[in-house]
């Protein structure tokens, strides 16, 4: 019997589509509907309310909506990480065509999902490494990565964080990458599979297993043609850029997580960024001081056994 899941994602998931094409979703009796989300607050509102069964999202979002009552929704919930998906897929700061250096961003408008989101925190750290302080530029809230790409190419912002194929389209249109996040923050996790509570837990676990098996197929080179075809279709990439996207998926620094484990070292990078740029205190206590303690439930224990 086919089991249905609704998964919310910012950018179309090539990994999910390849899993469908090569039969790994069917092997787990899964029918997965991918639903685009406009922003991280919208994604987690839908996840908490049950409109989504799972989310492909930044691990920082899970940290924020589990522990920090000052998050954009103003509430915390039992959201957790089920499996690690990738290490950023090219995540970096891209300037609009015509701008070529960090010096060009003084007084500029920088696009983010929301100012306190994980990619925004990485952006602050990366720009700081390039010599720019927070007061050197203006922040514009523009939503998901595909929306920020559109804004960048339309000239509605001067730079933004891009990844997951969006950065390849930006480069093809003349944008310049000013820096890679992994050069400043490592080890790093870019995307995880997240769920809320125990709703449809067996199905979400099955999806995690199917995505892990798909990642291994891609990493072993057994799904190259399918992956390129799905990248062309889902991300609207020319074939040459889709081939580059495939190479990025296989990259050990920025690509797919071969064992699906949300490792503590990478999660520590995520938590340190949040504590640095958006410290959260309740009654004078740092709500993230023990976020990575297994007893606090951020990471599903099954993640470590999915190897």
N, C-alpha and C positions, 0 to 999 in steps of 0.2 A: 504494500500500500504506500503510495506516494505521500510524503509529509511536506507541508507547506511552511515556508519561512519568508518573512519580509525583512530585508537587510537595507539599512540606510547608509549611503556613501556620498562623499563630496564629489569625487571624480569617478567615472565608470571604472569598475574593477575588471581589469583584463584577467587577473588571476581567477576570479569567479567564473568568467565566461569561458576560459580555457578548461576549467574543471567541468563545466557543463558539456563542452564540445568533446572532450576525451572520455566522457562517461563516468567520471568520478563522483559527480553529484548523484547520478542515477544509481551508482553502486551503493550509495548510502540512503537510497529511497527519498531523495530530497528534490523538491521543486522550490527553487529560490527566486523570489522576485526582488530585483534591485531597485530601490527607490532613491532618487537623488534628493539631497537635503541642501538647503540654502546657506546654512550656517551651523556652527557647533551648538549654540543654544537651541535652535530649532531641532537639531538631531537628538539632543538629549531630552528635550521636552517630549518628543515623539517616542523615544525609547522608554522613558519613565512611565508614560501614559499607556504604553502597550500598543501604540500604532506601529512600532517597529519591534521585531523580535530580537534583532541584533544590530550592531553598528560596526562599520569599518571606520575607525577614527584614530585621532592622535591619542597616545597613552596619557598625555597631559590632561586631556578632557576628562578621562576617567578619574584621574587624581582630583581634579577640581570639583567635579560633580559628586564625588563620593565624600570628600572631606571638608571642602571650603564653603561655608554658608554664604560667603560673599560672592559666589559665582553668579553669572548673569541671570540664572533662574531664581536665585535667592533661597534655594533649598538644596539639601543633600539627599542622596538616595543610595540604595544598595546596588550600585553599578560596579562592575568588576571586569578585569581583563581575562578573557578565556584563552587567547592564543596570540602570539606575536606574528605579524605578517611581513613587514619589511623594515629596512633601516633608513628610509627616507626617499629612495628612488630619485636621486638627483636634487634633493632639497637645497635650495640656495637663494640668494638675493639676486634678482634680475632687474636691471634698469631699463627704462623705455628706450626705444631707438633714438639715438642722438646723444645719449648720456653714456659716458665711457669709464667713469671712475667714481670712487666714493666721494671725492671732493665735489662732484657735481650734485650731490644730494644735500648739501647744506641749504636749508630753507625749503627743501623739497617736501612733497606729499607722498607718504609711504602707505601703501594699502595693506590692511590686515583683515583677517576674518573678524575677530573682535580683539580689542587691545590686550586682553588677558589670556588669550588662547596660546596653546603650545607653540605653534609656528611663529606667533608674534614674539614670544619670549626668546625663541631661537634667533629671530631677526634682530632683536635688540642686542643680543650677545655678539652676533656676527658683525653688525654695524659698529659696535663698540670696538671690536678687534680691528676694524678698518679706520678707526680714529674718529668716529662720530658719537657724540653723547646724545642722550634722549632729547635734550633741548635744541639740537641742531636740525630737527625735522618735525613735520606735522604728521599725525596719524589719522588715517581715514578708515572707517569701518566699512568693508566692502563685501564680506561674506566669503563663500567657498572659493577654493582655488580656481576653478574654471571662471567664476565671476571676476576674480582678481586679474586673471589673464586678459579677459575682455577689457577690463578697465585700463590695464597697462597699455594694451595695443591701441586703445581709443584715446590715450593721453589723459585719462582721468586720474591717474596717479603716476608718480615718477619712478617708483620701484615697488617691488613686492616679493614675497617668498613664493616660489613655484616649485612643483615637482610632478611626478607621476605622468609624464608625457606633456604636461602643460609647459614645462620649461623648454622642451624641444621645439614646440610650436613658437614659443617666444624667440628662441635663437634664430629660427628660420625667418622670422619677421624682422630681424635686425637688433633684437635685444641683447644686452651684454650681461653675462654672469659676473657679478662683482666678488662673489665668494661662495664656497660650499660650507654648509653647516657642519659637516663631519670634520672639517679642518679645525673647527673651534670647539665643538661639543662631541666627544666620543668616549665610549661607545654610545650609540643613539638608536632609538626606535622611532620610526616614522608613523607606522600604522599598526594597530592591534584590532582584534575582533573582541568586541565588548558586548555584554548582556546586562540585563537588570533583573535582580532576584533569581528565582529558579524557574521563571516562566519559560516553557519549552526547552528546559535545560538539556534533555537528551538530544533534541534536534540541533541545538546550537553546538553541542559537543560533536555531533556527527558532521556538522558543517566545518568545524575546526579541523577534524580529521581529513575531510575531503580536500580542504584548501592546503593542508600540509602535504598531502599526497600529490596534489597538483604542483606545488612549489618544487617538490623533488623531481617530478617529471620534467619540469622546465629546466631545473638546474642540471639535470643529466643530459639535456639536449634532445630529449625524446618528443618534445612538443614545439619545436622551433617554428615550423610552418604555421601551425594553428595559432601560436602566440602572435606571430607577425600579422596574420589575418585579423585576429581579434583586436589588436592594437590599431590597425588601420580603420576598422569599423567603429570601435568604441571611442577612440581618442581622436579620430579624424586626422590621422597622421599619414603623410605620404609613405610609401613602402620603405624608402631609405631611412626615414626617421623611426619607423616601426622596428626596423632592424636594430637601430641604436637603443630603442626602448628595451628590446629583448636582451641586449648586452647588459643594460642597466639592471634588469631583473636578476641576472646571474652574477652581478658584481658582489663580492663578499663584503665590501665596505658599505655599500648603499642599497643592495638588492634584497631579495627575499630571505627570510629567516629560515634556514634549512631544517631546524629542529622545532620550530614553533614556540620556543621557550622565551618568555618575557624575563630575561635575565636581570638579576639584581643590579649589576654594574650599569646597564643601560637605563634602568628605571631610576637609579640614583642620579644619573645625568638629568633626567626629566624633572625629578623632584628638586634638585639643586637650582635649576633654572627658575622654577616657580617660586621657591623660597627667596631667591635673589631679587626678582623683579616684581612679584606681587605677594609679599609676605602676608600670611593670614593668621591673625591672632584672635582668639576667643578667651575673654577674661584674662588677657595677658599671656596666654599660652599659645605656642606655635602649633597649629592643628596638623602640620605635616611632619612634626618632629619624629614621629614613629610610623609614618605612612607605609614604610616598607616592611614593618614587622608582620610576619605571616599571619599573626593572630588578628590583624585588622582587616584582612579579607580583600585587599586590593587585587591580588593575583589569584586566580583559581588554582588550587593545588594541582589539578589535573594538567595544567600547563607544563609543569616540570617532568611529567611522566609521558608526555606525548612524543618523546624522541623516537 
